[in-house]
């Protein structure tokens, strides 16, 4: 039986769903543009913390300690996205070192926000040559994924790993969620694993730990820019390092008895701004550098 409805009614029956679909697509596009604009705004806010974190770590590098911990890396080591710099994984691991060894810790954080493997070779390795770290962590390469260059990445990783002490802990790249990024991360992590094996270095499973958090981590473990970890996210990064770190510390630092406890974070912070600590700082710095 032929459709006896008026032509206008038949057109409306066809066009209404199409109009609704078009409106939905336009609404999604508008929402996506708004989301990206908000992310850009939030990223700009976090960028303002870059010099604050950098200055914080420079100041704390002057605090003397019995154990020298040196970190190489990028903005994650700086703690961008954390509520305060020492809530980065570097700060969390420094507290683990104090608790495990019962010794005071000097933290020299050579990381630079935005660093790629190439920039770490250029800017951080020359500074590393001045130190003989007792503990060392390296987490670099996440910023290489955006402009992926497999040959350049491997060349830089080889140069970095060749300079590290045998007890250094190197992290593979974290989980990137999106398949087009993960394909490059898979290659990067293979390179890290193979070069680390050549130099006898321990690779900590950062990719596994961050992937294990699954999708829920996207809503609870990231800072406002949806790229850098927040305090919870940095706790996961520290979890990746902790088993290998503790095992290394127990093996290399015999337990001390009848000693006063290592200084708290608050005590160390006070020491940074106490003019009376300058002489001690200078003396320890001279003894720990080449």
N, C-alpha and C positions, 0 to 999 in steps of 0.2 A: 504494500500500500504506500502510495507516495506521501511524502511529508507535506501536510496541508497547512503547516504553520506559515505565517507571513515571512517574507524574506528577511525583514528586520529581526524577527525573533530567531530565525535560523543563524543569522550572522552573529547575533548576540551570544548564542549558545557556543559558537566557535571562538569568538574573539574574547569572551570573558575569561576563560582559563588562560588564554595566551596573555591577556593583560595582567592577570594575577601573577603569572610566571615572570613576566617582564618586571613587574613591580618588585617581586621578591628578589630577582637578580640585582636590580638597582639598589635595593635596600641593603643587600649583602655587600655590594661594592662600596656603598657609602660607609657601612659599618667597618669594613676592612680598612678603608682610608682613614677613618677616625682612629681605629686601633693603631695603625702605623704612625699616625701623627702623635698619639699619646706615647707610644714607645720611643719615638724620636725625642719628645720632650723629656721623658724620664731619663733617657740616655744622656741628654745634656746636663741634667741635674747630677747624675753620677759622675760625669766628666769633671764637674767642679770639685769632686773629692780627690781627684788624682794627685794634685800637689800636696794636699793635706796628708794623705797616706804616705806619700814618698818622704815628706819631711818627718813624719812620725818614725818611720823605719830608720832614717838617717840618724835621728837623735838617739834612738835606742841601740843603734850599732856601737855607740860610745860607752854603753854600760858594760863594765868588766864581767867576766864569768869564767868559771873553771872549764866549761865545755864550750867550744866554738861551733855554732851551727850556722852554716852558710846555705842560702837558698838561691837557686837560679830559676827564672821563670818569667811570667807575664803578669797581667792584672790580677789573676787568681792568687798568685803568691803575695801580691800587694794587699789583697783583701778588698778589692773594689766590690761593692754590693753588701759587704758585711756592716753590722751596726758600728763597728770600730775596727781599726786595722788589726789588732791582735786577735780578732775573731776569725781571721783567715785561717786556712789550714796550717800555714807556717806558725801562726801564734798558738794554735791548738797543739801542734807537735812540739813546740818549745816547752809548753807546760808538761807534756808527756815526758820529755827529756829530763826536766827537773825532778819530776816525781819518780822516775825510774832510777836515775843515777844518784839522787840526793845531792846533786851538785848544782851550783849556780850556772846559768847559761847566758852566753853572749850570742845574740842573733844578728848576723849580718845578712840582710836581705838585698841581694844584688838585682832582683827582678825589676823589670820596667814594664809599665802598662803599655799594651799594644805590641809588645815584642813578638817578632817571628823568630824562627830558628836562625835565619841570616842575621837579624839584628842582635840576637843574643851572642852570636859569635863575635860580632863587631864591638858591642858595647859592654857585655858582661864578662866574657872570658878574660880580657886584659885585667879587669879588677880582681877576678878570681885568682889570678897568678900571685897576688900579694898575700894570700892566706893559705893556712894549712888547716882545713876544717876537720874537726873530730866527727861531726855529723854533717851530711850534705843531702839535700833533696833537689831534684830537677823535675819540673813539669813545664814543658815548652812544646809548641807546635799547634795549638788550637787555632791561633791566628793565621796559620798557613793554609787552612782549609778553604778559606774564601777565594784565594788566588793560588790554587794548587799547582805546585811544580815538583813532581816526584823526584827528579834528579837533584834539584836544588835542596829539597828537604833532606834527602839522604846525605848529600855532601855536608850540610850543616850539622846534622846529627852525628856523623862520623867525627867531625872536628870537635864538637862539644864532648862527646863520650871519651875521646882519646885523652882529654885533659883531666878527667875526673879521678878522684881517689877510689880505690877498689871497694870501699864501704859505701859509696854514694848510692842512693836510691833514686831510680828514674821512673817516672810515671808514664804509662801510655796515655793516649788521648782519651778524653771523656766521651760518653755517649752523646751523639748529636741529634738523635730522634728521627730526622728526615732521611729517607733512603739515599737521596742524591748526595748528601753529606757523608752518610755512613759508608758509602762505597770508597770514598777517599780516605776516611778514617781507618778503614780496614787495611789499606795499603800503608798508611803512615805507621800504624801499630805493628805491622809486620816488619817494617824497616827498624823501628825502635827495638823490637824483640831480637832481631838478628844481629844488629850492631852491638846491643848490650851483651849478648852471648859471646861475641868476639872479645869483649873487654872484661868479661867476668862480672858484669854489673847486675844487680838485682832490679827486675822490673816489677813495679807495684801495679796491681790490677785496677786502675782507676776506671777504665772503660766498663769492666764488669760491675764494679760497685755502683757507678752512676746508672748503668742500664738496669740494674736490679731494682732501682727505685721506681721504674716504670712511669706511666703517664701521670700518676698522682704527684710525682716530684715536680712536674711542670707548674703546679699550682701552689706548692708549699716550699720549694727549695730554691726558687729563683728570686733575684732582686727585681726591682721595678722595671728594669730594661728587658727582662725575660732572656737575658744572656748570661750575666754574671750570677754566681751562687749568692744566696743570702747566708745567714748564720747556720741555718739547718743544712744547706747545701755544702758549706765548707766543712761541716761536721762529717759529711759523707766522704769528702776528699780526705780528711784526716783518717777516717776509718780504713781507707785503701792503703795508706802508708803504715798504719800503726803496727800490724803484726810483724812486718819486716823490720821496722824501726826498733821495736821492743826487743826482738830477738838479737839484733845487732848490738844494742846497748848492753844487754845482759851479758853477752859474750865478751865485750870489750871493756866494760867498766865494772870491775869488782865492787861488790856492795861495801859501803863505808859504814862503820858503826861508831857510836858515841860522838856524832857530829851534829852541830846545830842544823836545823832544816834549811833548805835552799830558800832564798828570798822569794816572797810572793810577788805577783805581778804588780800590786800596788807599791811595794817597796822598790821594785825596779823602776817604776814610773817616777817615784819621788827622786831616785838617784839621778835620773836624767837632768832634772832641773836644779839639783843641789850643787852649787859651785864648789863645795868641799870635796866632791868626788873627782874633780878634774885630774888631780895628780895620780890617783889610782887608775883612772881610765887610761891615761897616757901610758902608764907603766905596763898595764896589761896589753894594750894595743900594740906596743912595741914588741912585747914578748911573743905575741901571737901572729905577727906578720913577718914576712921575709924581707 
